[in-house]
Amino acid sequence: MVATIEYIEKMIETFALAHQANASTEARLGNVVELKPSLADEVMITADLHGHRPNFNAIRRIADLANHPKRHLVIQEVCHGGPKYTTNGGCMSHMMLEDVAKLKVEFPHQVHFLMSNHEWAELTDYPILKNQQILNLLFRSGMQEMYGPATDTVRNAYLPFLRTLPLAVRVEHGIWISHTLPENVDREGFNTKLLDTEINDSDLEENGPLFRFIWGRDFRQANAEAFASAVDAEILIHGHEPTEAGFEVPNAVQIILDSHGDKGTYMMVPIGKRFSQQDLVGRIKRLRPTAGSG
């Protein structure tokens, strides 16, 4: 069933406001959100969701941002995955992207939706193939089911919001949160200019610095240490990599969270304290503790 004109107009307005909220987030410096005790008491860190509605609902419930005005929430990678429309098989994850935009509008200084490779792929029309299906086409088919002839108009409203997503969150005392890290930083270096300057057209090209920043899967100790040094961090917290247990510790510098599936996880971290990697691993919890039991 195609959405009403009123709903379509409201969604376009929501994305315009969410775009403005990205630009005006009070803790944002360049493309990095800097969380310090003056602005935040704690941050809830989550990772890839891929349309997983029960886990997204759990995140909103646990975060309880309305009752915790100095609690911040990191969200990443909601596009591509989850339920499909029964009529045309289109992906319904566009609705989760819309819900994230609504959340950013409601809590503009508390919600930080990070740039990931799947959102970048929607921004640039870069095809992602999985299980012999192009995920972008499934996503567009889902939008078509919801918005009919207004699909392109609504999608164009998404793009400024996606283009201005922050690239990372830095938590005082050495914690760095981004979708992933570039490959071969130990051999090729990392130009931190990407973190400071507005995303431009060249950043949307395949194999450019931004592409490298959000697609890498180089979890070698040497690479992690080199990247941590480049961004002045002690511990790196990422998503991007599916995990069996809901998290992985691939080396002494990184923690990988996975918020998708029955074992999806999150981490609640107080601001202003120094934590070891072991301390932070001990703070990892399941989004739905009873999921998959019985």
Backbone torsions as a table, in degrees:
resi	resn	phi	psi	omega
1	MET	NA	127.9	-178.2
2	VAL	-75.0	137.5	-179.3
3	ALA	-62.3	156.3	178.0
4	THR	-71.9	160.8	176.4
5	ILE	-58.8	-39.5	-178.9
6	GLU	-63.3	-41.4	179.9
7	TYR	-67.3	-42.2	179.3
8	ILE	-60.6	-46.1	179.4
9	GLU	-63.6	-38.3	178.8
10	LYS	-65.3	-39.1	-179.6
11	MET	-67.8	-40.5	177.0
12	ILE	-61.2	-42.9	177.5
13	GLU	-63.3	-41.1	-179.5
14	THR	-59.5	-44.3	-179.0
15	PHE	-69.3	-32.3	175.3
16	ALA	-64.4	-41.9	178.6
17	LEU	-69.1	-37.6	178.8
18	ALA	-66.3	-37.3	175.3
19	HIS	-60.8	-46.0	178.2
20	GLN	-62.5	-38.5	-179.5
21	ALA	-65.8	-36.7	175.1
22	ASN	-57.0	-45.3	-175.3
23	ALA	-71.4	-28.6	-172.5
24	SER	-106.7	10.2	177.0
25	THR	-55.4	124.3	-169.3
26	GLU	-65.8	-26.6	-178.0
27	ALA	-91.1	3.2	-173.5
28	ARG	-87.8	129.8	172.8
29	LEU	-123.5	111.2	-173.6
30	GLY	64.4	-122.6	179.5
31	ASN	-105.7	14.1	-178.3
32	VAL	-121.6	132.8	173.8
33	VAL	-89.8	123.8	-175.9
34	GLU	-105.5	109.9	-176.9
35	LEU	-99.3	119.2	179.8
36	LYS	-127.0	161.8	-177.4
37	PRO	-57.3	-26.2	179.6
38	SER	-67.6	-22.5	-177.4
39	LEU	-112.4	-21.5	-171.4
40	ALA	-147.2	142.3	172.6
41	ASP	-89.3	-38.4	-177.3
42	GLU	-159.1	164.0	178.8
43	VAL	-132.4	132.9	173.8
44	MET	-94.5	117.7	-176.0
45	ILE	-103.8	123.6	175.4
46	THR	-125.1	170.8	-176.2
47	ALA	-132.3	-149.8	-169.9
48	ASP	-56.7	133.1	179.1
49	LEU	-114.0	-39.1	177.9
50	HIS	47.2	52.7	172.9
51	GLY	74.8	11.5	-176.8
52	HIS	-78.0	95.5	-172.6
53	ARG	-63.4	-44.6	179.2
54	PRO	-58.8	-39.0	179.7
55	ASN	-72.1	-35.5	176.3
56	PHE	-64.1	-42.3	177.6
57	ASN	-63.1	-39.0	178.1
58	ALA	-64.3	-39.4	178.5
59	ILE	-60.3	-47.2	-179.9
60	ARG	-62.1	-39.5	-178.8
61	ARG	-68.3	-45.9	-178.5
62	ILE	-67.1	-41.9	-179.3
63	ALA	-62.0	-43.1	175.7
64	ASP	45.5	52.7	-170.3
65	LEU	-62.7	-32.4	-178.5
66	ALA	-61.7	-34.1	-179.0
67	ASN	-95.7	1.2	178.8
68	HIS	-136.0	77.1	-172.2
69	PRO	-65.8	-13.7	176.2
70	LYS	-110.7	17.8	171.7
71	ARG	-96.3	132.4	178.1
72	HIS	-108.3	157.7	-176.9
73	LEU	-132.3	126.0	174.9
74	VAL	-103.3	125.3	178.4
75	ILE	-123.1	148.6	174.9
76	GLN	-152.1	153.0	171.5
77	GLU	47.7	79.1	176.9
78	VAL	-100.4	-20.6	-175.7
79	CYS	-75.3	148.2	170.7
80	HIS	76.0	99.7	177.7
81	GLY	132.7	177.8	179.7
82	GLY	82.8	-162.3	-175.1
83	PRO	-66.4	159.1	179.0
84	LYS	-122.7	155.7	174.1
85	TYR	-67.2	134.8	-179.4
86	THR	-71.5	-23.0	-175.4
87	THR	-75.8	-45.1	-175.9
88	ASN	-127.9	3.6	178.9
89	GLY	74.6	9.2	-179.7
90	GLY	-69.6	152.1	-177.7
91	CYS	-77.1	131.8	-178.7
92	MET	-90.1	4.2	-175.7
93	SER	-67.4	-14.9	174.5
94	HIS	-58.9	-29.6	179.6
95	MET	-68.9	-32.7	176.3
96	MET	-70.5	-38.8	174.3
97	LEU	-58.9	-41.4	178.2
98	GLU	-65.2	-38.3	178.4
99	ASP	-67.2	-35.0	176.2
100	VAL	-65.6	-40.6	177.2
101	ALA	-61.6	-41.5	177.4
102	LYS	-62.2	-40.4	-179.8
103	LEU	-65.7	-38.6	178.1
104	LYS	-65.2	-37.9	178.3
105	VAL	-68.0	-40.9	-178.4
106	GLU	-70.1	-37.2	-178.2
107	PHE	-128.8	69.8	-169.4
108	PRO	-63.0	-27.7	-177.3
109	HIS	-101.3	-5.0	-177.2
110	GLN	-106.6	-25.0	-175.7
111	VAL	-100.4	128.7	-178.8
112	HIS	-128.6	104.0	-178.9
113	PHE	-96.1	110.7	-170.9
114	LEU	-82.8	146.5	172.7
115	MET	-63.9	130.5	176.0
116	SER	-130.8	173.7	-178.2
117	ASN	-67.5	-32.1	-178.5
118	HIS	-75.6	-37.4	174.0
119	GLU	-68.4	-39.1	175.7
120	TRP	-60.5	-38.8	179.2
121	ALA	-64.0	-36.0	175.7
122	GLU	-70.7	-37.5	179.4
123	LEU	-63.8	-36.5	-171.9
124	THR	-107.6	-1.8	-173.8
125	ASP	61.3	32.9	177.7
126	TYR	-82.6	119.5	-172.9
127	PRO	-72.2	134.4	173.8
128	ILE	-116.4	121.4	-177.2
129	LEU	-103.3	128.4	176.9
130	LYS	-145.9	132.8	-179.0
131	ASN	51.6	40.8	177.2
132	GLN	62.9	24.8	176.3
133	GLN	-129.1	140.7	176.3
134	ILE	-86.5	112.6	-172.4
135	LEU	-63.0	-33.8	179.5
136	ASN	-62.2	-38.5	179.9
137	LEU	-68.4	-38.3	176.5
138	LEU	-64.3	-40.3	178.1
139	PHE	-61.7	-45.9	179.9
140	ARG	-66.0	-36.2	177.2
141	SER	-64.7	-37.2	176.2
142	GLY	-64.0	-42.9	176.6
143	MET	-62.4	-39.4	-180.0
144	GLN	-62.0	-39.4	178.6
145	GLU	-64.0	-38.0	-178.2
146	MET	-80.4	-40.4	-168.0
147	TYR	-114.0	-7.6	175.8
148	GLY	53.1	-130.1	-177.0
149	PRO	-66.2	-12.6	178.5
150	ALA	-91.1	6.3	-175.1
151	THR	-55.0	-49.8	-177.2
152	ASP	-64.8	-35.8	179.1
153	THR	-64.3	-44.5	179.3
154	VAL	-67.6	-42.5	-179.7
155	ARG	-62.1	-39.4	177.4
156	ASN	-62.6	-27.1	176.3
157	ALA	-72.4	-28.1	177.5
158	TYR	-64.5	-37.5	-162.1
159	LEU	-62.4	-45.5	178.0
160	PRO	-61.1	-35.4	177.0
161	PHE	-63.4	-47.9	-179.7
162	LEU	-64.1	-38.5	-176.2
163	ARG	-66.7	-25.9	-175.9
164	THR	-104.7	16.8	176.2
165	LEU	-64.4	141.5	175.3
166	PRO	-66.6	154.1	-179.3
167	LEU	-91.5	-22.1	-175.5
168	ALA	-162.7	163.5	170.6
169	VAL	-123.8	129.3	176.2
170	ARG	-109.1	125.1	178.1
171	VAL	-102.4	132.1	-176.9
172	GLU	-50.6	139.8	-178.5
173	HIS	78.6	36.9	159.5
174	GLY	97.5	10.2	179.0
175	ILE	-100.8	127.9	179.8
176	TRP	-119.4	129.1	-179.2
177	ILE	-121.6	119.0	172.7
178	SER	-147.1	168.7	-174.9
179	HIS	-61.3	-42.3	175.4
180	THR	-159.8	-158.4	178.4
181	LEU	-137.8	155.5	179.6
182	PRO	-67.0	159.8	175.1
183	GLU	-86.6	151.3	172.1
184	ASN	58.8	33.7	175.9
185	VAL	-64.1	-34.1	179.7
186	ASP	-65.8	-23.2	-178.2
187	ARG	-103.8	-31.1	-172.3
188	GLU	-116.0	-11.0	-178.1
189	GLY	80.5	178.7	178.3
190	PHE	-144.7	123.1	-179.2
191	ASN	-85.9	108.5	-176.5
192	THR	-72.0	-3.2	176.4
193	LYS	-55.4	-32.1	179.1
194	LEU	-56.8	-31.6	-176.1
195	LEU	-79.1	-14.3	-172.1
196	ASP	-108.3	-23.9	-170.5
197	THR	-108.6	152.1	-179.9
198	GLU	-60.2	139.4	178.2
199	ILE	-63.0	127.6	179.3
200	ASN	-118.7	-179.1	-174.6
201	ASP	-60.3	-35.4	-179.2
202	SER	-67.0	-24.9	177.5
203	ASP	-73.2	-12.3	-179.0
204	LEU	-96.0	8.0	-179.6
205	GLU	-90.6	146.2	177.2
206	GLU	-60.9	137.9	177.5
207	ASN	70.6	10.9	173.2
208	GLY	-79.8	-179.6	-178.1
209	PRO	-58.5	-40.0	179.2
210	LEU	-68.6	-42.6	176.3
211	PHE	-54.7	-47.3	-179.5
212	ARG	-63.1	-37.4	-177.2
213	PHE	-66.5	-33.1	-173.0
214	ILE	-108.0	-1.2	-178.6
215	TRP	-113.6	-9.0	-171.3
216	GLY	-67.4	146.4	174.0
217	ARG	-135.1	45.4	179.9
218	ASP	-101.1	95.7	-173.8
219	PHE	-102.4	23.7	174.8
220	ARG	-64.9	147.1	178.9
221	GLN	-55.5	-46.0	-177.3
222	ALA	-63.2	-38.9	179.9
223	ASN	-69.6	-42.8	179.1
224	ALA	-62.2	-42.2	179.7
225	GLU	-65.3	-39.9	-179.7
226	ALA	-65.9	-41.0	178.8
227	PHE	-68.2	-43.4	178.5
228	ALA	-57.5	-41.9	178.3
229	SER	-63.7	-40.0	-178.1
230	ALA	-64.4	-33.9	-178.0
231	VAL	-104.1	11.3	176.6
232	ASP	57.7	52.9	-179.3
233	ALA	-125.0	159.6	175.3
234	GLU	-106.4	-36.7	-179.9
235	ILE	-128.5	133.9	177.5
236	LEU	-107.0	130.2	176.7
237	ILE	-118.9	122.0	-174.6
238	HIS	-129.2	169.7	165.9
239	GLY	-112.6	-131.1	169.5
240	HIS	77.2	-34.5	-173.8
241	GLU	-107.3	118.9	174.7
242	PRO	-61.1	143.0	-178.6
243	THR	-131.4	153.5	179.1
244	GLU	-73.6	-40.2	-171.3
245	ALA	-100.1	-0.5	-176.4
246	GLY	95.2	-8.2	174.1
247	PHE	-163.4	161.6	173.9
248	GLU	-143.3	155.1	174.8
249	VAL	-124.8	86.5	-171.6
250	PRO	-74.7	-17.2	179.6
251	ASN	-162.6	-174.6	-173.6
252	ALA	-80.6	0.6	-177.2
253	VAL	-115.2	-30.8	-171.6
254	GLN	-104.3	152.3	165.0
255	ILE	-130.7	129.7	176.6
256	ILE	-108.9	124.0	175.1
257	LEU	-101.8	151.9	176.1
258	ASP	-137.3	112.6	-176.0
259	SER	-98.8	11.1	-179.2
260	HIS	-99.4	144.5	174.3
261	GLY	88.6	178.5	-176.1
262	ASP	-64.3	-24.2	-179.6
263	LYS	-102.1	18.1	-179.5
264	GLY	-56.2	143.1	-172.6
265	THR	-127.2	169.8	172.4
266	TYR	-149.7	173.3	178.4
267	MET	-141.2	131.0	175.3
268	MET	-106.1	120.4	-172.5
269	VAL	-123.8	121.1	173.2
270	PRO	-63.6	145.5	179.7
271	ILE	-91.4	138.2	174.1
272	GLY	98.8	2.6	177.4
273	LYS	-114.7	151.2	176.5
274	ARG	-94.3	131.1	-178.5
275	PHE	-123.5	144.5	169.7
276	SER	-82.2	166.8	175.4
277	GLN	-58.1	-42.4	179.8
278	GLN	-62.4	-41.3	177.1
279	ASP	-57.8	-45.3	-176.6
280	LEU	-69.6	-39.2	176.1
281	VAL	-58.9	-37.1	178.2
282	GLY	-67.1	-14.1	179.2
283	ARG	-94.7	-1.0	-180.0
284	ILE	-74.2	132.4	179.8
285	LYS	-133.4	158.0	175.0
286	ARG	-76.4	141.2	175.6
287	LEU	-68.0	-37.0	179.0
288	ARG	-130.8	90.9	-171.0
289	PRO	-57.8	-28.4	-177.5
290	THR	-94.6	-0.4	-178.1
291	ALA	-62.2	132.7	175.5
292	GLY	80.8	-0.8	-179.6
293	SER	-83.9	163.8	177.0
294	GLY	82.8	NA	NA
